[in-house]
Amino acid sequence: MQIPRLHPDTIEEVKLRADIVDVVSEYVVLRKRGKDFIGLCPFHDEKSPSFTVSQTKQMYYCFGCQAGGNAIKFVMELGKRSFADVVLDLARRYQVPVQTLEPEQRQELQRQLSLREQLYEVLASSAQFYQHALRQSQGQKALEYLQSNRKLKEETIQQFGLGYAPAGWETLYRYLVQDKHYPAQILEKAGLIKPRKEGGGYYDVFRDRLMIPIRDVQGRVIAFGGRTLTDEQPKYLNSPETELFSKGKTLFALDQAKGGISQLDQAVVVEGYFDAIALHAAGINNAVASLGTALSLEQVRLILRYTESKQLVLNFDADKAGTNAAERAIGEIAELAYKGEVQLKILNLADGKDADEYLHSHTPEDYGELLKNAPLWLDWQIQQIIQSRDLKQATDFQQVTQQLVKLLKNIANSDTRNYYVSYCAEILSLGDTRLIPLRVENLLTQIAPVAAAYTKPVSAKKAWGNSQVSHSALPTERSLLEHAEALLLRIYLHCPEQRQAIIAELEERDLQFSLSHHRFLWQQILEISSGDGETINFADQTDLISRLQDHFLEFSSEMGLISHLFHVNEKNQKEILRTPQVVQAAIACMDLVMLEKRYRHFLELWQQTDPEAEPERYQSYYQAFYAEKIKLQQIDKQRLFSITDLI
């Protein structure tokens, strides 16, 4: 069946969402090298890799056979498939709504393309007009504002194409329509003029304002921001939504910043036009402005294309308005931050200053140092929760705890969640380290109440049994086990020298991974390591990790639960530095959990058995649970430190 012609919006959305590394990794085993990825070229036979993939450029290239292109071309060339077929396939994969063009739609598209070209042209002419007006006598006030108030040099004014809209009601209209003969309807569609309500004719949207061109990623003018030079409101007036301009899909100065973002592997988002301009003027060329709206997923994806580590810093004022702006700017990306898909940081400047004001009294190096030390989004959010609260007061303590629990529940990654549970427990303990384990337990119980300890009506016999072994860790058992097993697997993957010791410990204690996704990964490790009946010694951890990632291409759902183990962040690195102790604590935790399960199992059977009706079974269960209790006491003495010391 012939596929109808696809709408350009569908094609553009697929290009935006289909990450080149994600697509190519399905067919080629890629390894990180610098900022790019390398692998064996799928288009010709080779023994040493010459095939490179750039995530920042969203392109692939082979130095051997010169094959190159984007994600769509890669799938087309590899599978000898048509353009439309590949786009539809990728659209389904990335959940992009598909729009097609019928014959009448195709005619409308041609009309729209023609309209867009006219809009680009009239907006470019408008930008030139505003720049020219800035240099005339009527623009003197605007020029002085830029030079004196904003302290901008001539090169920065020209770099950003800053201009001035004259005060007259029809100045731009007369220039473009009467002198340049552009249709008035095109100016209206570009958001430059509006029809008068009475008497016919049009008037200029921007009058007596400092004009700031808004450009797309290609550097084409698509809209304007106008700042008043008087007390007129609003202070900033933006172009309306047009065929070319959508606030939620545009970032000011991204055309200027994309190179700096890629080079520094970090994007800085500020709220105002002049904050971004001031940062670029100071040599900080990885800054963009959000146009005063909450950051959308489209905007974030646009930025993250240029940063490999997905690091995003939101810089707003430290006062209440700035804090509210930061909360608003986070918008839809909070979900990505909770999942760890973006390294979101928050930078609040002191004394309620914005970036522009800060640079008037500080050096670019000072600002760079603040960027480097900006707290992660979760740390910032926790500080916002406890700010101005007295945790010694019961009401404040309860409210803060509830808000922290709500925050912690949203963290998807178990390692990250456990880390922040420990961090919040320290805060709530008010410096008394003896209270930290209790605070950890309370937080985990509220985060996952289904894991609460088994409870039944207490009899004298049950009270005796329960008094022998403390079960305060029961509510946290799942969390501790998840962390212990994850630690052990991460060490096995990234520390080849520890692999034999880990295998030996597991065999000696007859331990298995309890959680299904960890057990699945361990089975794959054993299968790959054994090969065809012969043990393969992976001297380099990347060999094993690469083989596993390649092996998991057909198990995407399982991969989602364990993919974080293939990477090491700063916190993981600190854990691994204490490898022998970590291995011991993790093994001990797994052993302890298994013993506690057996203990509770035999204790419950003993409690449910009638000693008069079944004396032998009653005695057997008693001996079994008592034996497990002795083992629990012994293993507690053997442990040098608890797994909770690591989270």
PyMOL commands that set and color helices and strands:
alter all, ss='L'
color gray80, all
select helices_A, chain A and resi 8-17+20-24+71-79+83-93+103-134+137-149+154-159+171-179+184-189+247-249+254-264+273-281+297-304+320-339+350-352+355-361+364-372+377-386+394-409+414-428+433-447+449-451+460-468+474-494+496-509+516-530+541-554+556-566+570-577+579-608+615-638+643-646
alter helices_A, ss='H'
color red, helices_A
select strands_A, chain A and resi 5-6+31-33+36-39+51-54+59-62+68-69+100-101+163-165+193-195+202-204+209-215+221-228+236-238+267-270+287-289+311-317+343-349
alter strands_A, ss='S'
color yellow, strands_A
deselect
rebuild
show_as cartoon
